[in-house]
Amino acid sequence: MRRIFLAVLLAAGAAAAQAPRADPLRFPADIDPGARRKDAAPDGARSSALFDGANAAYLAGDLPRAGASYEALLQEGVASAELETNLGATYLREGKRGLAALHLERALFLEPGDDDARADLLETRRAAVDRLEGETEGREAFSRVLSPLPGRAGSIVLLVAWTLAWGLLAAHLFKPARLFLPLSLAAFALSLVAALVTAGAATWHSVALRRAVVVAQATPAREGPSERTATHFEVHEGTLVRIEDEEAGFRRIKLANGLVGWVPAAAVELVVPPGWAGQSG
């Protein structure tokens, strides 16, 4: 089992404490090179030792040390679903729901089928101040459908199948043969499927690059990119938003229910860090 629950006796009563994922750090193939940012090259043995030490600190209840170790791995350029899930779980136990949601969202970006990260994310949202569950669930369902689509492979298949389809059709016109026409039609059909896969992957990638999480405990959403403009509403930590624009140290965000406002740039963090942009799919 990937998940182990340890019974821990607390002064306030009995509670369940989730063990961190101790899987060796895996570097997903879709993050290039070796799932590390191009400006970083961490030593594999040191990274594994740091990861194991962070897991041990988590199990011992030393959450600040565990979080610092996980963050150190991120600073070294490691991009791993296991690392993001464990860091998210650490922040969740510390009550830092904004940072917990951010790192769990990143784990799901790296590995959309990560059930551990998804379960922890649901737990994070149970105490959310901003109640947007219905809209958020619809957006996540859309994301789950599109995220596994192999965009790069689809584009290659599209190019090959499209070229082959026209080549077979031309061959049939110049020198008719029994198989040329049906093979050409099959290649056109494959091209259509590949085009749909490529378009779906591109759509998801575009949406993913604008997803962000509110990490400030609470921040006002203003009418414009200035502290002097009126406040329309307030957003709270852990809320998933979409970045619409950026100006003068502010970001224009859109909530799942359609509300739009400007918040300080430091109040929200992109789910997909700049070092990962263009590396997935």
Secondary structure, 3 states (H helix, E strand, C coil): CCCCEEEEEECCEEEEEECCCCCCCCCCCCCCCCCECCCCCCCHHHHHHHHHHHHHHHHCCCHHHHHHHHHHHHHCCECCHHHHHHHHHHHHHCCCHHHHHHHHHHHHHHCCCCHHHHHHHHHHHHCCCCCCHHHHHHHHHHHHHHCCCCHHHHHHHHHHHHHHHHHHHHHHHHCCCCCHHHHHHHHHHHHHHHHHHHHHHHHHHHHHCCEEEECCCEEEEECCCCCCCCEEEEEECCCEEEEEEEECCEEEEECCCCCEEEEEHHHEEECCCHHHCCCCC
